[in-house]
Amino acid sequence: MAVRVPATSGFVARPTGVSSDPLPSRAGSFAVIILTEVWKTTPFMALLLLAGLALVPDELLEAAKAGRASPAAGSGASRSL
């Protein structure tokens, strides 16, 4: 006979205050995996974005200023055909 442990004794349930441990269920496991992957990957993506912005040549920035480019001009939001 298996001993049943109360759900509030889990390492996830107790600190978060949820009534049940999310890890035994399939949907809860997927949610925890997605959350940890996002938590792990977001800082790396931010660094890649910052590195890409740092590599923009000064000539390109000066040309954009001379052409009176607004910050939204590069996104295609204000382009006219």
N, C-alpha and C positions, 0 to 999 in steps of 0.2 A: 504494500500500500504506500503510495507516494504521499509525502508530507507537503501540504499546500502552504505556501508562504503568503502572507497578506501583501496586497499590491502596494501599500504605503511603505514597505520596507526596501524598495528598489532604490538604486543610486540615482535614478532619473526622477522617480516620482516624489521622493522626499524633498529634495531642494527646490523643485519647481512647483510643488503644491498640487499637482494633478492627482486625480483620484485613482488612476491606473497607470501602469508602466507601459509606454508606447512601444517598447521593443518586441514583445511577443507577437503582436499582430503584424500582418503583412503591410498594411497601409502605414502604420506607425513607423515600421522599420524603414520604409521608403522615404518617409518624411524626414526622419533623422539623418539618413544618408544624404539626401539632397541638401539639407541644412548644413551639414558638415562640409560638403563639397563646395558650397557657395562661400562658407566661412573661410575655407582654405584658399580658394582661387581668387577671390575679389582683390586682395592686396596685390597679388601678382599682376592682375590685369590693370590695376591702377598704375603700377610701376611701368608697365609696357606703354600705356597711354602717355604718361609723363615723359618717357624717353622718346617717344615718337614726336611729341610736341616740341621737345628740346632740339630736335634735329631739323626743324623748319629753318631754312636759310634766311639770313637777314635781308637778302635782296628781295625775297618773296614778300616779306613783311613790309618792306619799304614800297614795293610796287602796289601792294594792297592799300597802303595809306595814300599813295599818290592817286590811285584810282577811286578813292573815297569809298572803299569797301566797308560795309557795316559788318558787325559780327555775325549776323544772320545770312549774309550774302553767300558764304561758303556752303551753307546747308541746302541750298536750292530753294529755300522758302520764298525768296524775292526775285527769282529769275524770271525774265520775260522772254517769250519765244519770238 
